Amino acid sequence: MGSADRLVSSRWGCNLRSERARGRSLRIYVLGVVAIALLLASGAPRAEDHPDFLVVVNTANPVRSLTTEDVSRLFLKKVTAWASGQQVLPVDQSENSSVRAAFTRQVLRRKIAAVKAYWQQRIFSGRDLPPPVRTSDAEVIRYVEANPGAIGYLSNGTALGEKTKVLELLGTVR
Amino acid sequence: MPRTSLALSLVLAILTLAPAAIAGSDTGDVEIHGYGGWSYGRSNADANRYLASSEDGDARYVNLAIALASCPSDRVRISTQVWWEAEPGEEESATVDCAFAEWRVSDALRLRMGQVKHPYGIYTEVFDVGTIRPFFWLPQSVYGPSGTVAESYRGVGLTGSVFAAGIWRFEYDLYGGEMSLEAQDIAAVFATEEDSSGTADAEAPGEGDIRDLVGGRLTITVPGPEVRIGLSAYTGREKGSACERHSCLGAHVEYLSDTWSLRSEYTLLKESAKLTAAAAYVEVARRLGSSWQIAGRVDHSDTRLEDVDASAAPSLLDHLDITAGLNYWFHPDFVVKLSSSRVDGNRFAWPEDEDIRAAIAGDGIRRQTRLVSLGVQFAF
């Protein structure tokens, strides 16, 4: 199409093109929404049998078990208080650690990149801040022992501190 | 000292003096985060200004934001953000995006006061954060200078979330105060012609203040796949006018997974009896492996002016943008984006003043604009 064709001065020409454009965009919009619905109907995540981590809290915390969904909500700060009213203080491990990769995949059910995007959305909308990061199991234990409302995760087999206890995870760990 | 220099000096001073707490916060620490980007845009129509591009290519668009946040207690959070932008043909600008305090009564009730990010639709609270979206530029029908949404409001708001039946999550926002909207006074272009002054001024986007503002947003997260569905609305009066009501109603749906992101919004804007604008877009992106991503978007708006004869340049009221993109993610915090857009209509691919004058005189306007954009966006 030549440039002269793109120069439209006729009122009727403009209106016709505009109507065609509206019709086309409406069709594409509807197709897009249908595509969304089809994608949502597909696929459940695969399940794994054994978690590669331990979820721990302070011994002063009366909670003994949580579902993986509950733990996910606590770490994403969708729930910020324990049933007692005490503030939940989740603590994360280093992005490069294998235990964080396992926890993120099996509990948060996302890749670390997706979780980072979630926190960017929360940070820059002024809604929340991500949990503090500790770089080793020992540091996580220290944090949990120093904060009665804390919840963290450790590599499976890590020796616990005196004021740390393991929570039973209910439901399927994916 | 110019305002821009003052703001940048302030940010540098804060960065120097604040405790280093970038990796995550404990109560009382100040967390420092930021994001920014640069883009190069090349279009086929110098006459139409669209998204920092020109016919010869333009690489002058740069932005940077620094956000500071702190939780001095378990119930109080302070959030601030400073924004700097250099845009072709515009003066460099530095502004305060937000500065507010939040008091948490419970998860279901938080009180926010100050200049707060505007809770409307999907992107208003994260307007320029490029690392959480597939395209460098937001869909202009909703987020362009259409007077539809603002980045923040000044006033008081309530927000909170609750779980229903253990799985459905409801998040709400209610707010009141005032806000500033970026918009072109498109009716004035045609009104000037009616005045026969012969100087139709296609003014660059300016700010219009909305006072007596009340609004809200309700978002529902559906159990199973992470699908969020929401409704947003606000209404207020245009400043300096006793009766000019400015109202907006919108709906959105968002689905995010490790592989797919799908977003769609619809908004209806009404400015008293003088303007009605409907806008909608669908945006889809798919990750290919850990680094590559492909994306597509259709963005459309239709503006109608009441009691104004726009027949001399009707394309000024239309917008249809079809964009395809290819991204490479070096890291979740650093992405390079390449996109190609085909735009029909001049609602946001705004012509030069002389072209509008010529169009109104009967010479027509170039409706179509093509744009290739290469951009880098990062966050920390």
HADDOCK unambig.tbl for C-alpha pairs under 7 A between the chains (distance, minus, plus):
assign (segid A and resid 6 and name CA) (segid B and resid 366 and name CA) 5.92 0.50 0.50
assign (segid A and resid 6 and name CA) (segid B and resid 367 and name CA) 6.33 0.50 0.50
assign (segid A and resid 6 and name CA) (segid B and resid 368 and name CA) 6.55 0.50 0.50
assign (segid A and resid 7 and name CA) (segid B and resid 364 and name CA) 6.07 0.50 0.50
assign (segid A and resid 7 and name CA) (segid B and resid 365 and name CA) 5.77 0.50 0.50
assign (segid A and resid 7 and name CA) (segid B and resid 366 and name CA) 4.74 0.50 0.50
assign (segid A and resid 7 and name CA) (segid B and resid 367 and name CA) 6.61 0.50 0.50
assign (segid A and resid 8 and name CA) (segid B and resid 364 and name CA) 5.42 0.50 0.50
assign (segid A and resid 8 and name CA) (segid B and resid 365 and name CA) 6.25 0.50 0.50
assign (segid A and resid 8 and name CA) (segid B and resid 366 and name CA) 6.74 0.50 0.50
assign (segid A and resid 9 and name CA) (segid B and resid 362 and name CA) 6.61 0.50 0.50
assign (segid A and resid 9 and name CA) (segid B and resid 363 and name CA) 6.10 0.50 0.50
assign (segid A and resid 9 and name CA) (segid B and resid 364 and name CA) 4.02 0.50 0.50
assign (segid A and resid 9 and name CA) (segid B and resid 365 and name CA) 6.83 0.50 0.50
assign (segid A and resid 11 and name CA) (segid B and resid 311 and name CA) 5.77 0.50 0.50
assign (segid A and resid 11 and name CA) (segid B and resid 312 and name CA) 6.83 0.50 0.50
assign (segid A and resid 14 and name CA) (segid B and resid 314 and name CA) 6.70 0.50 0.50
assign (segid A and resid 14 and name CA) (segid B and resid 315 and name CA) 6.96 0.50 0.50
assign (segid A and resid 25 and name CA) (segid B and resid 300 and name CA) 6.66 0.50 0.50
assign (segid A and resid 29 and name CA) (segid B and resid 281 and name CA) 6.97 0.50 0.50
assign (segid A and resid 29 and name CA) (segid B and resid 282 and name CA) 6.12 0.50 0.50
assign (segid A and resid 32 and name CA) (segid B and resid 282 and name CA) 6.18 0.50 0.50
assign (segid A and resid 36 and name CA) (segid B and resid 262 and name CA) 6.67 0.50 0.50
assign (segid A and resid 40 and name CA) (segid B and resid 225 and name CA) 6.66 0.50 0.50
assign (segid A and resid 79 and name CA) (segid B and resid 107 and name CA) 6.66 0.50 0.50
assign (segid A and resid 80 and name CA) (segid B and resid 107 and name CA) 6.56 0.50 0.50
assign (segid A and resid 110 and name CA) (segid B and resid 258 and name CA) 6.33 0.50 0.50
assign (segid A and resid 111 and name CA) (segid B and resid 258 and name CA) 6.37 0.50 0.50
assign (segid A and resid 113 and name CA) (segid B and resid 332 and name CA) 5.39 0.50 0.50
assign (segid A and resid 114 and name CA) (segid B and resid 258 and name CA) 6.09 0.50 0.50
assign (segid A and resid 117 and name CA) (segid B and resid 132 and name CA) 5.65 0.50 0.50
assign (segid A and resid 121 and name CA) (segid B and resid 126 and name CA) 6.55 0.50 0.50
assign (segid A and resid 124 and name CA) (segid B and resid 126 and name CA) 5.95 0.50 0.50
assign (segid A and resid 125 and name CA) (segid B and resid 117 and name CA) 6.28 0.50 0.50
assign (segid A and resid 125 and name CA) (segid B and resid 125 and name CA) 4.70 0.50 0.50
assign (segid A and resid 125 and name CA) (segid B and resid 126 and name CA) 5.63 0.50 0.50
assign (segid A and resid 126 and name CA) (segid B and resid 79 and name CA) 5.81 0.50 0.50
assign (segid A and resid 130 and name CA) (segid B and resid 24 and name CA) 6.27 0.50 0.50
assign (segid A and resid 131 and name CA) (segid B and resid 24 and name CA) 6.04 0.50 0.50
assign (segid A and resid 131 and name CA) (segid B and resid 25 and name CA) 6.56 0.50 0.50
assign (segid A and resid 132 and name CA) (segid B and resid 23 and name CA) 6.92 0.50 0.50
assign (segid A and resid 132 and name CA) (segid B and resid 24 and name CA) 4.05 0.50 0.50
assign (segid A and resid 132 and name CA) (segid B and resid 25 and name CA) 4.91 0.50 0.50
assign (segid A and resid 132 and name CA) (segid B and resid 26 and name CA) 6.08 0.50 0.50
assign (segid A and resid 133 and name CA) (segid B and resid 23 and name CA) 6.49 0.50 0.50
assign (segid A and resid 133 and name CA) (segid B and resid 24 and name CA) 5.71 0.50 0.50
